[in-house]
Amino acid sequence: GAKTVTLFVLGMLFKFVTGNIVEVHMYTSRGGEWMRMHPVIMLFLVMVFGMVWGPSGMLLSVPIIAVAKCCLVTADVPHVLLDPLLVLIEGDSKGPHKIFVDRARVKA
């Protein structure tokens, strides 16, 4: 009875604090701006990964794409290759410029 309600309330409070305060702070202060991805592209990739690996592929698709994008952005990929990929993933023709500005801001 009371222990279950207390556990439920504490769990909801923990989720609220982590989801609305901690994660937002981490996203805005630790490079979350590099993780801009277009939702339609993400849904498409979830479907593709689902066709290849089934339900586990659907769950793993977003983290895999996020890691791939992070590797692309942080590696020394030539702009001839990087810029079209960023435009595709972010769905924004100004995506490569935003990454350039983000890098400059992090270094400053």
C-alpha positions as CSV (number, residue, x, y, z in Angstrom):
1,G,0.0,0.0,0.0
2,A,1.9,3.0,1.3
3,K,5.3,1.7,0.3
4,T,4.1,1.2,-3.3
5,V,2.7,4.7,-3.5
6,T,5.9,6.2,-2.0
7,L,8.0,4.2,-4.5
8,F,5.8,5.4,-7.3
9,V,6.0,9.0,-6.3
10,L,9.8,8.9,-5.7
11,G,10.2,7.2,-9.1
12,M,8.1,9.9,-10.9
13,L,10.0,12.7,-9.1
14,F,13.3,11.2,-10.1
15,K,12.2,10.9,-13.7
16,F,10.9,14.4,-13.7
17,V,14.1,15.9,-12.3
18,T,16.4,13.9,-14.5
19,G,14.3,14.4,-17.7
20,N,13.5,18.1,-17.2
21,I,16.6,19.5,-15.4
22,V,19.6,17.2,-15.6
23,E,19.3,16.0,-19.2
24,V,18.4,19.4,-20.5
25,H,21.4,20.9,-18.7
26,M,23.7,18.2,-20.1
27,Y,22.3,18.6,-23.6
28,T,22.8,22.3,-23.7
29,S,26.2,22.4,-22.0
30,R,28.0,19.3,-23.3
31,G,27.6,19.3,-27.0
32,G,23.9,18.5,-27.5
33,E,23.8,21.0,-30.3
34,W,25.9,18.6,-32.3
35,M,23.1,16.0,-32.1
36,R,20.7,17.9,-34.3
37,M,18.9,15.3,-36.5
38,H,15.8,15.6,-38.7
39,P,12.9,13.6,-37.3
40,V,11.8,12.2,-40.7
41,I,15.4,10.9,-41.3
42,M,15.4,9.3,-37.9
43,L,12.0,7.6,-38.5
44,F,13.3,6.4,-41.8
45,L,16.4,5.0,-40.2
46,V,14.4,3.4,-37.4
47,M,12.4,1.6,-40.1
48,V,15.5,0.5,-42.0
49,F,17.2,-0.8,-38.9
50,G,14.0,-2.5,-38.0
51,M,13.9,-4.3,-41.3
52,V,17.6,-5.4,-41.0
53,W,17.7,-6.3,-37.2
54,G,14.1,-6.4,-36.1
55,P,12.8,-4.7,-32.9
56,S,16.3,-4.6,-31.4
57,G,17.5,-2.7,-34.5
58,M,14.7,-0.2,-34.0
59,L,15.8,0.4,-30.4
60,L,19.5,0.7,-31.4
61,S,19.0,2.8,-34.5
62,V,19.0,6.3,-32.8
63,P,22.0,5.7,-30.6
64,I,24.0,4.2,-33.5
65,I,23.2,7.2,-35.8
66,A,24.0,9.6,-33.0
67,V,27.4,7.9,-32.5
68,A,28.0,7.9,-36.2
69,K,27.2,11.6,-36.5
70,C,29.4,12.4,-33.5
71,C,32.3,10.5,-35.1
72,L,31.7,12.3,-38.4
73,V,31.7,15.7,-36.7
74,T,34.6,15.2,-34.5
75,A,36.8,13.3,-37.0
76,D,38.8,15.0,-39.7
77,V,36.4,14.3,-42.5
78,P,36.9,16.4,-45.6
79,H,34.1,19.0,-46.0
80,V,33.4,17.6,-49.5
81,L,32.1,14.5,-47.8
82,L,31.0,15.8,-44.4
83,D,28.7,18.7,-45.6
84,P,26.3,16.7,-47.7
85,L,26.0,14.1,-44.9
86,L,25.2,16.8,-42.3
87,V,22.6,18.3,-44.6
88,L,21.0,14.9,-45.0
89,I,21.1,14.0,-41.3
90,E,20.0,17.4,-40.0
91,G,17.6,18.2,-42.8
92,D,19.0,21.7,-42.9
93,S,21.2,23.3,-45.6
94,K,22.9,25.4,-42.9
95,G,23.8,22.3,-40.8
96,P,27.5,22.4,-41.8
97,H,27.8,26.0,-40.9
98,K,26.1,25.5,-37.6
99,I,28.6,22.7,-36.8
100,F,31.5,25.1,-37.7
101,V,30.0,27.7,-35.4
102,D,29.5,25.2,-32.6
103,R,33.1,24.0,-32.9
104,A,34.4,27.5,-32.7
105,R,32.2,28.2,-29.6
106,V,33.5,25.1,-27.8
107,K,37.1,26.0,-28.5
108,A,36.6,29.6,-27.2
